[in-house]
Amino acid sequence: MLSEPFYDPGRSYQDNFEHGPFGLFADAQRISSTTEPKHRFLGQPISAPFGIPAGPLLNGRFVKAALDKGFDIPVYKTVRTRKYACHAWPNVLAVKVDGDLDTGRTLVARRDYSEPLSITNSFGVPSYDPEFWQPDMADAVQHAGPGQVVVGSFQGTKSESGSVDAYIADFVTGARLLKQTGVKIVEVNLSCPNEGTANLLCFDIPRARTIVEAIKAELGEIPLVTKIAYFGDDERLTQFLREVGSVVDGISAINTVSAVVVDEHGKQALPGEGRLSSGVCGSAIQWAGVEMVERLAKLRESLGLTFEIVGVGGAGDAAAFDRYRKAGADVVMSATAAMWNPCLAQEIKELAHEL
Ligand SMILES: Cc1cc2nc3c(=O)[nH]c(=O)nc-3n(C[C@H](O)[C@H](O)[C@H](O)COP(=O)(O)O)c2cc1C
């Protein structure tokens, strides 16, 4: 049974930002943690290695609510070095997927959210100015109790001139702004468009390496996680790990899987240019997240690397959590399922075997 979501797809992003979170996340009740922090994530003691990845926790109020409900590793949504507009509403629609989602599929969007739950989301990674998010993130970081840690996520923004150097410099500025908030773990989203190309940044391995090296130099001792997309090609993943996996401290996989999304009349479901395809997440991509975690764990060993693995994608119940942990995930996170189930962290703490 789905609960009232803490992010309401029927409202605009702005409305959610100003008035959310909703449902149980709005009740400001703190669930006391009964588990001693016997896990560690990137040097931080953690009660349960479970959290919410970058995206649905729009601001400090959402992050604090997630901490209060026992999500011990919430990620403050991906921010930028300057204000950036959100795509037009709607930004979230349910999609009907038969079985596992592979790439190149066309899906029909729906307004009824039911299990097994998969959605498409399309926001364009909006951001407020650092003048807003820096103090807001700093406050959320302080709200973490024993056995909890807040992660701050960011990405670079292309410059008006289209200069690659300016694009890379923007990542470094972003890292500095995050560091100033006192956040203990930073995540950089490399599953975002790459300046000057049609591909995702994580698939441009030399540039990804340049960027993570520059960010690491700025962050110093603060651990850096990189968020990546599903890699279909094992050779490319191996190369990515040789170049990038040897620099970062953690890898979070996966982001959404792209699909064409239409309405019941076969027309583009999300309004506006460039939105015929959008990212799909939830139960239909669990297979892809688990498979990536398995491959990351194997390659980590064979390449003698030490990065920690964050398993993301359709981790909607204790069985999925167990599946991810068995596959080699050091920690597991859920976006879609957590949005509709504010008690998911508690359920996992009670039911999971792999804790
Ligand atoms: C509402 C929403 C917003 C998201 N925004 C971001 C984002 O800003 N940055 C990012 O790296 N991933 C973003 N994601 C992707 C999630 O972090 C995650 O990788 C993906 O949803 C798969 O997990 P799930 O199947 O548990 O939803 C977003 C996901 C959702 C549902």
The ligand as a MOL file (V3000), in Angstrom:
LIG
                    3D

  0  0  0     0  0            999 V3000
M  V30 BEGIN CTAB
M  V30 COUNTS 31 33 0 0 0
M  V30 BEGIN ATOM
M  V30 1 C 12.1100 13.1810 -7.8200 0
M  V30 2 C 13.4920 12.7340 -8.1970 0
M  V30 3 C 14.4880 13.6860 -8.4190 0
M  V30 4 C 15.7880 13.2760 -8.7480 0
M  V30 5 N 16.7850 14.2140 -8.9060 0
M  V30 6 C 18.0960 13.8250 -8.9850 0
M  V30 7 C 19.1540 14.7730 -8.8790 0
M  V30 8 O 18.9310 15.9820 -8.7550 0
M  V30 9 N 20.4390 14.3040 -8.9410 0
M  V30 10 C 20.7330 12.9740 -9.0860 0
M  V30 11 O 21.9150 12.6120 -9.1010 0
M  V30 12 N 19.7340 12.0570 -9.1840 0
M  V30 13 C 18.4380 12.4470 -9.1280 0
M  V30 14 N 17.4260 11.5100 -9.1360 0
M  V30 15 C 17.7670 10.0900 -9.3520 0
M  V30 16 C 17.8440 9.3150 -8.0360 0
M  V30 17 O 18.8710 9.7900 -7.2030 0
M  V30 18 C 18.0780 7.8070 -8.3040 0
M  V30 19 O 19.3420 7.6280 -8.9030 0
M  V30 20 C 17.0290 7.1900 -9.2080 0
M  V30 21 O 15.7540 7.7400 -8.9380 0
M  V30 22 C 16.9530 5.6680 -9.0220 0
M  V30 23 O 16.5440 5.3320 -7.7270 0
M  V30 24 P 15.0300 4.8460 -7.3890 0
M  V30 25 O 14.7140 3.7420 -8.3490 0
M  V30 26 O 15.0640 4.4410 -5.9690 0
M  V30 27 O 14.1650 6.0420 -7.6290 0
M  V30 28 C 16.0950 11.8970 -8.8740 0
M  V30 29 C 15.0720 10.9550 -8.6760 0
M  V30 30 C 13.7840 11.3580 -8.3440 0
M  V30 31 C 12.7220 10.3170 -8.1290 0
M  V30 END ATOM
M  V30 BEGIN BOND
M  V30 1 1 1 2
M  V30 2 1 2 3
M  V30 3 2 2 30
M  V30 4 2 3 4
M  V30 5 1 4 5
M  V30 6 1 4 28
M  V30 7 2 5 6
M  V30 8 1 6 7
M  V30 9 1 6 13
M  V30 10 2 7 8
M  V30 11 1 7 9
M  V30 12 1 9 10
M  V30 13 2 10 11
M  V30 14 1 10 12
M  V30 15 2 12 13
M  V30 16 1 13 14
M  V30 17 1 14 15
M  V30 18 1 14 28
M  V30 19 1 15 16
M  V30 20 1 16 17
M  V30 21 1 16 18
M  V30 22 1 18 19
M  V30 23 1 18 20
M  V30 24 1 20 21
M  V30 25 1 20 22
M  V30 26 1 22 23
M  V30 27 1 23 24
M  V30 28 2 24 25
M  V30 29 1 24 26
M  V30 30 1 24 27
M  V30 31 2 28 29
M  V30 32 1 29 30
M  V30 33 1 30 31
M  V30 END BOND
M  V30 END CTAB
M  END
